[in-house]
Amino acid sequence: MDLSPSGLSLPSPSRRGLLRGVGGAALLAGAGIPLLSACGGSGSSSDPKTVSLGSNSSDAVPKKAFAEIYAAFTKQSGVKVAVNTKDHNTFQEQINSYLQATPDDVFTWFAGYRMQFFAAKKLATPVDDVWAKIGGNFPDAMKQLSKGEDGKYYFVPLYTYPWALFYRKSVFKQHGYQVPTTWDQLVALCKQMKKDGLVPIAFGDKDAWPAMGTFDQINFRLNGYDFHKSLMAGKEAWTDPKVKAVFDHWSELLPYHQDGFMGRTWQDAAQSLVSKKAGMYVLGSFVAQQFTNKADLDDLDFFAFPEINSQFGQDTVEAPTDGFMVSKAPKNHDGVVKLMEYLGTPEAEQIYLKADSSVVAASSKADTSSYTPLQKKAYDMISNAKSLTQFMDRDSRPDFTSTVMQPGLQKFLQNPKGVDGLLSSIERQKKTIFASS
C-alpha cells in the first residue's frame, strides 16, 4: 500500500490484503503469470562494475527516491546499480520462486520474521562483513531485527514508522482529556469520549489488515515481546489462556470502536479523526497522509499504547521496517558489499527521507534536523524502544496471516462471544500451516 499524501510511500491496504504467502508463486506461474526474473538475465549482474537489484518500490515517489540513492552510490563508488522494479504485490507474491531461481544480487524486503524465513531456507547471504562497518549507525533494536535465527546478519534497514494511538491536540484540549498511560485510564477515556458525543476509537477493517495492529498492541502489552514473537512464529498455542486474555481485553474496548467497520477502509476511518468526530485511532503514522490541510496536520499527535502489565510497561513498539537483503549467490560480491555498506549510512537514508517525510530513518545517526514534530516524536519512540515488532503479517508467515488471522479477527469483531471456538480453529490451522515447508 503506498499511502501518499504528497506522494509519500508506505505499505498499502491492498498489499497486506493481497498477500498470498510464500507458496503463492507456484499458483501464479500455473496461471500463466510471468514470474520475477533477475534484471537483464545473468549477463548484467556478472559485470564486475554492476550490481543488480530487485525492487518492490514500484510507486513513483519511492522509486525516484531509491534511484537518487543508487545514483549517489554510483558516483561515489563507480559501481552501477541495475534496478529490476516489479509491482509491489507481484514482488511479494512471487518472492519465494524468485529467490529459488536466478534472483538479482540484492533485493528490497522487510525486517524480522519475513527476513528470517528466507535466511533459514538458505535463500539469502549473511552480511556480517557489512555490519562490521555499519553497526555503529544503528540502535540495538534495529540490530536484532536484522539478524537471522542463526545470529548472523541478513538485512540492512533503511526506514521505519511507528504504530500508536493518534489524536487531535485541539480535541483533547477542548475537552480537557489527558493522555492515558494505563489500560484503565484508556477505558475511562473511551467512556468519557462517548459521553461527549465522540466516536472514541476510529476503526475501519474492510481490507482485513488494520485489526491485526490492535491485536499486536494488546498482546505485547499484556504478555510481553518474547511471547508475542513466539506466538507469531507458531511456537505458542492460540488456545493458551494468555491469548484468550488478549481477546478479553479487546472485548472491553469493542463498544468504543467505530460502528460499521467491515464496510470502511482505513482511509475512511481516518477522515473521522480529521473531522474531529473521532477521538483516537490505532494505526501507523501513515494516517498523516489523510491530513491534507497543514493546520490539521500540525494538530495531529500520538501516544504509545498504554501499559497493561507493569512487567512489560510500554517497552515494545510496533515499527515496520523496510530495507535490503542479498540473494543466495550474488554474482558481484565485492560490489554488493560496497552497496550494502552505503545503504547502511545516514547519507543514504537522508536522500530517501527528502522524498518521503512520513517515515523516519532506521539509523540512530541520521540527521533529524529537518524532521517535522511528528517525525521527531516517531523517531524518539522507535529509538528508545527496548523491543521492536514488525506487524502481524510481517512477524508471522504471510499465508497464515492472510488465510487464517485476517478472517479470524473479523469473526471475533463481529461475534466476540465465539472466541473460544475461534481460537481452537486458529490453532488447528496454525499447526497445519507451520508444519508445511
N, C-alpha and C positions, 0 to 999 in steps of 0.2 A: 504494500500500500504506500503510495507516495503521496502523502498528505502535503500539499504545498500551498501555503498562503502565498507568498511571493515565490512560488516555485520551490518551497522547502521540501526536502525529501525525508520521508520517514516510512516505516513499514505500513503496508496498507491492508484495509479490511479484506479486500479481495485476495491478497496474498495469503493471509492467515487462513481464510476460508477455503482457498483452493489447494492447500497443501494436501498431497495425496500420500505422502510417506515415501520412504526410500525405495519401496518396491514398485512405485507407480511408473517408473520409466519403461518397464517391460510392456505394460499395457499401452503406453503411448506409442512405442515402437510398433506394436502389433496393429495399432490403429492407423499406421502409415504416417505418423507424425515424425518428422526427422529429429533424430537425437542431436544433442550438443556435440560439437566436434572441436578439436583444437584449432586455434587460429591459423589459417592458411596451411593446414596439414603439418607434417613433421619438418618440412623444409625451413619455414621461418623460425621455428623455435630452436633449430640446431645451429643457427647463426650465432657465433660467439659474441656478437655485438647486439643481439636482440633477445629480449625476454618476452615470451608470450604470456598473456594474462586473460583468463576467462572472467568476465564481469557480469553481474546481475543488475548493474546500475543502468537500466535502460531508459530511465526518465531524463528529461532534458537537463535539469539543474544539476543533479549528482553526476550525470555523465560528463558535463562540462567541467565540474569541479575536479573530478578524477583526472580528466585529460590535462588539466593545469598542473596537477601533482606530477603526472608522468613526464610532462614537458620539462618541468623544473629538474626532475631526476636525470633526464637525458642530457640536459645542459650541463649538469654537474659531473656526470659520470661518463658520458659518451655512449652509454648503453641505451638502445631504443626499447620502447615497450609496445609490442604489437597487441592491441586490445581486441578481444573477441567478445563483443557485448551481445547478450541474449535477453529477451523479455524476462522480467523478474520471476514470474510464475513458472514459465517454462524451465528456467535455470534450476529452480528449486525442485520441480517435479522430476527432472531428468538427471539430477546431480549424481545419483548412485551409478548409473550406467556410464555417464560421462567420465567419472573418476576411474572406472574399471577399464575404460578403453584407452584412448591416447589423449589425455587432457592437456591443457596448457600448463606451462611451468608453474604459474601462480594463479590462484582464483580467489574471488571475493566470497566471504562466508560469515558465519556467526560464531561468537564465543560460546563456551560452556559445553553442554552435553552434545549439541549438534556437531561441534567440532570433534569432541572425544569419540563419537560414534565412528567417524571415518578414520580417525587416528588408530583406533583399536582394530579396524579392518585392514590396516596397513595400506590405506589408500592416500596417506599423506606423509610427508617427510618432516622429521623433527627439525626445529630451527633453534636449537640451544646455542649454536655458534652466533646466531643473530642476537639472541637475548643477552649473551655475554657483553655485547656492545650497548644495547638499548635498555637494559634492565633498570638503570638508574632513572629512566624517564617516566616510570610507571609506579603507581601505588601497589601495595601488596595484593589488594583485592583483584586488581587487573591482572596481576601475575598469575594468580590462582585460576582465573577464568581462561587463561591462555595455555594451560597445561593439560596434557592427556592423562589418562588414568595411570600411565606408567611413570608419571612425574616429569616427562620431557615436555618441552615447549613445542606447540604446533601452530600457534596463531599469533599474529601481530594486530592488536586492536587499533582502530582509528578514531571512532567516535561513539558516543553513548548518550542516553537520555533517561530520566527517571520516571517511574510511576509514583503517583502520590494522590492526595486529595486536593483538588483545585477549587478555588473560590474567588469571589469578588470582594476586594478590600472594602469597598463602599457599602456593600450589603452587610458585612459584619459590623462595620462602624455604625450604620444606621440603626441596627437592632441591638447593638451592644454585645454581640457574640464574642466569646473567647475561643481561641484555637484549642481544641480538645487534645489532651496528651494521653488519656486513658480511654479504655473501651466504655466505661460507664459515662464518662463525660461526652463521648461521641453519641451514645444513645440518647442522653439527656438533651444534647444539642439538636438532634433529629426531631425529638418530641416538640421542642420549642419552635423550631422552624415550621413544623406542621401547624402548630397553633397560630403562627404568624402568617399563615397562608402561602408559605413557600413549599415547593417540592424539595424535601430535604436532600435527596441524592438523585441527580440526573442519571439516566440509565437508558441505553439502547443496545439490544443484543441481537438485532436482525441478522448480523453477519456471524454470530455464534462465538466469536473470539473474545469480546470485551469481558464477559463474565469470568473468564479464566484469570483475569487480573485481580478481581476481587477475591477469588479463592486463594490465590497465591498470597495476597496480603494477610488474610486471616490465618492461613496455615503457618506461615513462618513467624508471625507474631505470637501465635498460640503454642506451636510445637518446636520452633527454632529452625535455623537454617539447615542443620545436618539432617533432621527428619524430613524436611521438605525436599531436600536434594535427593535423599534415598527413595522417597515416595515417587518422585518424578522419574527416577531411574528404574522403577519397577521392583525395588528391593524391599518395600514395605507393603503391607496389606491395606487395601482400601476399606476393609471391614474392621480395621483397628479402631478402638474407641477414640483414639486421638483424632482420626479423620472425621468420625461422627461428630465430635465436639466442634470441628470447624463448621459443619453444616448447622449445628445447633446455634452457634453464634451468628451465622449468616441469616438464619431464620428470624433472629431478633431484629435484624436490620431491614428485612424484606418489606415490612409495612411502610417503610420510609423511602423505598425505591420508586422511581417514576413509573406510573402505570403504562400499559401498552408497549412494553419494551420489545416484544417479539416483532413488532412492525416498525421499529425505529432504529435507524443507523446511529453510529456513534456521533456522526456529524449533526444529525437532527437533535440528539440529546444535548450536544454542546450548545446549540442555539438557545436552550432554556437557561443555560448559565450566562450566555451573552445577554439575554433579555432580562436577566435578574428574576426569572421565575423559579429558578432552582438555586439552592444554597451551596451545594457541593457536587463534586464529580470525581469518581475514582477513575483515573486514566493516565496515560503517558503525557509528557509535556507537548506532544504534537497537538493537543487540544488548542494550543495557542493559535494554530492556523485558522481557526474559526473566528478569531477576534481580529477582524479586518480593519476596524477603526482603532487608531493609535490610542485614543483616550481609554477605550475599553481594554485594550491590551495592557496598557500601563496599570490598569486596575486589577489585573489578574495576578493571583498569588497562589501559593500551595503550602501544604504542611505534610509531614510524614504521617503515614497511617499510625494511629495511636497504639500505645502499648496495651497488650492483653495479658501477657505473662511476664512478670517482673524479671524472671530468669533470663529472658531474651530481649527485653526492652524494645528499642527501635533500632537494633544493631544491623538489621538486614534491609537493603534497598533493592528493589527490582529495577534493573538498569540494562535493558537490552543493548548489546554491544556488537558493532559490525567491524570487520577488518579483513585480514588476508591469511591464506594458507598456501603451502607449497604442495604440489601433487607428488605422487609416489616416486616418479623417476624424471625429474626436471632435466631437460637437455642442456641447459646453460646454468650449471650450478653456481659458478662464480658470479654471473650476472644476477641470478636470483638472490644470492646473499646480499649483494650491494643494494638491490631494490628493496628487499625486506628491511634492511638496516635503515634505509632512507624513509620508508613508510612508518618506521617507529620513532621518527624525530618530531619534535614540536613544530618544526618548519613545515613538514608535510601536512600536519593537522591544521595549522593556521591557514594554509592555502585552501583547504576544504571548507573551513568554517567561514571564510569570507563569502562563500556562495550559499551556505546553509546555516542560518543563525538559530535554528530551532533545536539543534543538537549541541553537545559540548565535547570537548576533547577528552580522549581517554588518558592522555598523558598528564601527569601532575606538573609538568614543566612548560606546558603550553602557555602562551601569552593570553591572559584573560582580560586585559585592559579594555578590549572593545566589546566585551560581553554586555548584554542587557542585564538589568537587575534579576530578571527571571533566570537567565542563563547562569549568572554568578551563583544564585541560590541552588540551582540544579547541580552545578559543578561542585559546590561545597558539600551538598548532601551525598553525592556519589563518592567524592574523595575521602570523606570522613566515615564512610560505612565500614563496618567490620567485615561484612559479607555482602556479595552482590549476586542476585539471581538474574535470569535472563527473560523469563516469561514462560508459562507452561508449555507452549508449543515449540520452545527452543530448549527447554531444560529436560524435555522428555522426547520419546520417539514421535515423530510427526504423524505416523499412521495411527498411533494410539490416541493422540490428542484430537485429530480431525474426525476419526470414525467413532470414538468412544466418549471422550471427555466433552467435546462441544455439544453433541446432542444430549449427553447425560446431564450436564449442568443446566441445560434448558428445561429438561424434565423436572429437575429439582426446583427450579424457579417457578414453574407452573404448578407443581404439586409437592411442596416441602414435606408433607407428612409421609410421602412414599420413599423417604430417603434410605431406609434400611434395605428394602428390596433393590433399590437403585445401586447402592454400594456393593451389594453381593453380585449384581450383574457386572458392574465395572471391574470387580476383582476377577471374575471368571474370564472376562475378555482380556484383561491385562495379562493373565497367565499365558493365554494362548499367543498373544502378540509378542510378548517379550521372550517367549520360548523359541520363536522363529528367528532366523538369521537376519 
